[in-house]
Amino acid sequence: MTGNPVAVGAVHQNSGPGWTVYACPEDAARFLDRAGLWAALMDHALRCGPCRGTTDGPGCAVARVLFDAHRGAAGTGR
C-alpha cells in the first residue's frame, strides 16, 4: 500500500471497463522503462506542491525516488 501511487500500466478488456495498474514509487522502476519513469516524474511534479516550487531538482522524497530510478535506467539500456 502506498499514499503516492505511480501508474505503471493499463489492463484492457474486450467487455467492460479496463483499469489502471499502480505501483509504489520504489517499485515503479520494475515496470517502467526510462521514458516511462520520466513521464511518471513529470506527472508527479505537476501535482506536488514542493516539486512545483523548486528548480533545484526533486522537491520531495517521491520525486527523488523517481528521479534516481530514471538516472539508474540510463545505464541499464532500458
C-alpha angles and dihedrals in degrees: 000000000000138000090212108053121186119206107238103167150340134242116218123197134194091229128024129015123313125221142220121252116222135192134184114264092254092057098038091093089063090063106029133065123223094277091048091051091051091050090049090050093050092046090051093047091054092057100037118086097206091048093050091052098057138070094179097084133277112007099200141025094263092053090048091054092049092044093050091047090051092051091046092051090060091070095047097057092240 
